[in-house]
Amino acid sequence: MSVTSDLIREKLSAEIGAIHVDVEDTTPNRCAASFKVLVVSPQFEGKALLQRHRMVNNCLAEELKELHAFEQKTLTPEQWEKQKAQ
């Protein structure tokens, strides 16, 4: 299985109810070995950063086995709105 930006986006949307997902292939030659993601989900409400990251990691457990690097930022919808306003 090849990990793609679309696959990551689809899984996060379906499995943790993400309402916004930005996925960037950060590999220098865009070979899909390194990704940076921004995930916005109402399921993050009331959860600590570590819990949010574990939710994402559990969702993408199989895909993470194939990646060299994975950077994530997880926000609630309220945090996302505040960040966009800045």
C-alpha positions in Angstrom: 0.0 0.0 0.0 1.3 3.4 -0.9 0.7 6.2 1.5 -0.8 9.3 -0.2 -2.0 12.7 1.0 -5.5 11.7 -0.1 -5.4 8.5 1.8 -4.3 10.3 5.0 -7.0 13.0 4.5 -9.8 10.4 3.9 -8.9 8.2 6.9 -8.7 11.2 9.3 -12.0 12.5 8.1 -13.8 9.2 8.3 -12.3 7.8 11.5 -11.9 10.8 13.8 -14.5 13.1 12.3 -12.0 15.7 11.1 -13.7 18.7 9.6 -10.5 20.1 8.1 -7.3 18.3 7.2 -4.3 19.8 5.5 -1.7 17.3 4.3 1.7 18.3 3.0 4.3 15.9 1.6 7.5 17.3 3.1 9.8 14.9 1.4 12.3 16.9 -0.8 11.5 14.9 -3.9 7.8 14.4 -3.0 8.2 10.6 -2.7 5.6 10.3 0.1 8.0 9.3 2.9 7.4 12.4 5.1 4.2 14.3 5.8 3.1 17.3 7.8 -0.6 17.4 8.8 -3.1 19.8 10.4 -6.2 18.1 11.7 -9.3 19.9 13.0 -11.8 17.7 14.8 -14.6 18.2 17.4 -13.5 14.9 18.9 -10.4 16.7 20.2 -12.6 18.8 22.6 -11.5 18.4 26.2 -8.5 16.2 25.2 -4.9 16.9 26.0 -2.4 17.3 23.2 -0.9 13.8 23.8 -4.4 12.2 23.6 -5.1 14.0 20.4 -1.8 12.8 18.8 -2.5 9.3 20.0 -5.9 9.4 18.3 -4.2 10.4 15.0 -1.4 7.9 15.4 -4.0 5.1 16.1 -6.0 6.1 13.0 -2.9 6.0 10.8 -1.1 3.1 12.5 -0.5 1.1 9.3 0.4 4.1 7.2 2.9 5.3 9.8 4.9 2.1 9.5 5.8 3.1 5.9 6.7 6.7 6.7 10.1 8.2 7.5 8.7 11.3 9.3 5.2 12.5 10.4 4.5 15.9 12.0 1.1 16.7 13.2 -0.8 19.7 14.6 -4.2 18.9 16.2 -6.9 21.6 16.9 -10.5 21.8 18.0 -12.8 23.8 15.7 -12.7 26.7 18.2 -8.9 26.7 18.2 -8.9 26.6 14.4 -11.2 29.6 14.1 -9.0 31.6 16.5 -5.9 30.6 14.5 -7.5 31.6 11.2 -8.5 35.0 12.7 -4.9 35.9 13.6 
